[in-house]
Amino acid sequence: MIRQAKELDIPAIVRLEEQAFNHSLGYTFYVHEILHNPSSIIYICELNHQIIGVLGIRLLDENAEILNLVVDENYRAQGYGKKLMNEAFKVLEEKQIKNFTLEVRKSNKQARRFYESLGFNNIYIRKDYYENEDAYVYIKEVTL
Ligand SMILES: CC(C)(COP(=O)(O)OP(=O)(O)OC[C@H]1O[C@@H](n2cnc3c(N)ncnc32)[C@H](O)[C@@H]1OP(=O)(O)O)[C@@H](O)C(=O)NCCC(=O)NCCS
């Protein structure tokens, strides 16, 4: 089941990020995004009362960007990432958002293929955006 995150979900979200990246955007960040930032939507994917995925997006005028996307490694390649993204696409269409963008590490081929499978196109490369690594910037036109 996909639903919007609540404050109580934050520890599980932080754990998921730490497992995937050895780093999290952090508890305080999520408190702000979930409780105080009307431009943000944080979705979680729940299975048997366990949080197995998170997708954060931020909406700014006609554009939306991905803050983060993680699926628990035990549940990858089973369609949960796509389910989270489809939930976001629905809202972006309703809100007439034009462009959906994200940055991803050049070396993260799995995520790059994932985004490409959803119709995102690589538009440019931000040199050394991450420490010693380029970012690939992807965009998808949601509504024309
Ligand atoms: C990227 C990520 C969120 C994808 O989630 P997922 O649940 O595994 O993806 P899905 O099962 O929904 O896959 C959807 C499509 O993506 C592609 N895809 C997913 N995993 C893939 C893999 N390992 N290799 C190739 N293509 C893959 C496929 O085209 C797939 O479609 P299909 O199942 O019809 O073939 C997940 O791999 C993840 O959490 N990675 C670590 C964190 C990360 O890198 N996040 C992105 C940071 S920008």
The ligand as an ORCA input file, in Angstrom:
! r2SCAN-3c Opt
* xyz 0 1
  C      16.060      2.506     -7.942
  C      15.069      1.726     -7.085
  C      14.248      2.687     -6.216
  C      14.101      0.970     -8.029
  O      13.070      0.369     -7.262
  P      12.552     -1.119     -7.579
  O      11.389     -1.374     -6.705
  O      13.694     -2.058     -7.449
  O      12.136     -0.995     -9.113
  P      10.909     -1.719     -9.843
  O      10.859     -3.145     -9.431
  O       9.658     -0.928     -9.641
  O      11.395     -1.606    -11.354
  C      10.744     -0.880    -12.339
  C      11.578     -0.936    -13.602
  O      12.892     -0.435    -13.393
  C      13.859     -1.224    -14.101
  N      14.745     -1.854    -13.128
  C      14.557     -1.991    -11.787
  N      15.591     -2.630    -11.220
  C      16.435     -2.933    -12.224
  C      17.687     -3.595    -12.293
  N      18.268     -4.121    -11.208
  N      18.299     -3.706    -13.486
  C      17.712     -3.206    -14.589
  N      16.531     -2.561    -14.601
  C      15.905     -2.424    -13.441
  C      13.079     -2.231    -14.894
  O      12.839     -1.686    -16.175
  C      11.779     -2.347    -14.124
  O      10.696     -2.650    -14.939
  P      10.227     -4.192    -15.130
  O      10.100     -4.782    -13.759
  O       8.921     -4.055    -15.859
  O      11.317     -4.824    -15.923
  C      15.778      0.679     -6.172
  O      16.622     -0.097     -6.975
  C      16.609      1.295     -5.031
  O      16.084      1.554     -3.940
  N      17.911      1.529     -5.269
  C      18.804      2.046     -4.224
  C      18.507      3.484     -3.914
  C      18.692      4.380     -5.117
  O      19.627      4.229     -5.862
  N      17.735      5.310     -5.286
  C      17.760      6.269     -6.376
  C      18.535      7.475     -5.956
  S      18.321      8.769     -7.139
*
